[in-house]
Amino acid sequence: MEPQEFIQHCRNELRACFENTKKGNGDDVKKSRTEGLFQACRLLGILTSEEVRDIYEEEHILVFGETIQRRKERKENMSKLKASSPDDYFDIPAIERMR
């Protein structure tokens, strides 16, 4: 397998992980395998750590429509709102809360 083919395989696996998470079907085993693929890329010198981070961001934006950091902050804010004011939390339509 050529390096570019391997990188594309890694991207496809990462996207599948993100899509499963988006559907509510997160799979820790698949996630660990995908992380292992990217670790192999780093160890073999196919990708740098920065390039791996960039790929994670690109795929995350494609699937979730926002950066990893932005999604993390939004989910943390929702958790805080749910803990501090459940009524306000449940006033937000479920489709928006679950994004």
N, C-alpha and C positions, 0 to 999 in steps of 0.2 A: 504494500500500500504506500502510495506517495504521501509526503507530508501534507500537501494541500487536501488530499482525500481524507486523511486522518483528522485534520482540523475540521473539515466539513462534517465528518461523522460526529465529532465532539459537539459541534454546534447543534446538530440534529438531536442528539441525546439531551443536551441542555434545554433546548426548546420544548422537547417532549416532557421533561421534568417540570418546567414552568407551566406548561399547558395543563398537566395533571394537577398541579397545585391550584391553578386558577379554577379548575372544575371541582376542587375540594377533595381530590383523590391523591394527596401527597404520598409519596412512596420513599421512605428513608433509604431503602436498599438501592433503589434506582438513583437516588440523589448521591449516595456514597460512591456508586460505580462511576457516575458522571464526574464527580470530583476527582476520582482516581484517574480518569482519562486525561483530565487537564493537568494533573500532577505529572503524568507520564510525558505530556507535551513539554512541561518545564524541564523535567529531568533529561529528556532527550535533546533539549536545545531547539525544539521546534517553535516554541513560543516563549516569550518572556512573561514574567508575572504581570507586568503592565498590560501586555497584549491579552492575557487571559482575563484580567479585570475588564478591559474594553469589550471583549466578547460577551462576558456576563451582562454588562450594561446594555449592549446592543440587543441581545436576545430578550432581556427583561423588558425593555421598552417595546419591542415587537409584540410580546405577549400581553403585558399588563398596561401598556400605554403610559408608563411613568418609570422614572429611575428607581433603582433599588432603595436609595436613601429616601426619596420622596414617599414611596410606598410604606417603608418602615415608619417614618414619621406620622403618616396618616393613620396607620393602624394603631400606633401608640396613642395618638390623640383620641381615637375612637375608644380604646380601652380605658383611658382616663375618664372620658365623658361617661362611659357606661358605669364606672365605679362611683363617680361623683354625682351623677344626675341621670339615673335610669330613664326617667320620663323624657328628658331631652334626647337621650340616645335613641329611644324607641320612636320619637317623633320623626327621625330621619328615615326615609323609605328604606326598606330592607335591601332593595337592589343597590342602593348607594352604600349602605353599611358593608355589604359583602364584597364589594369590588376589590 
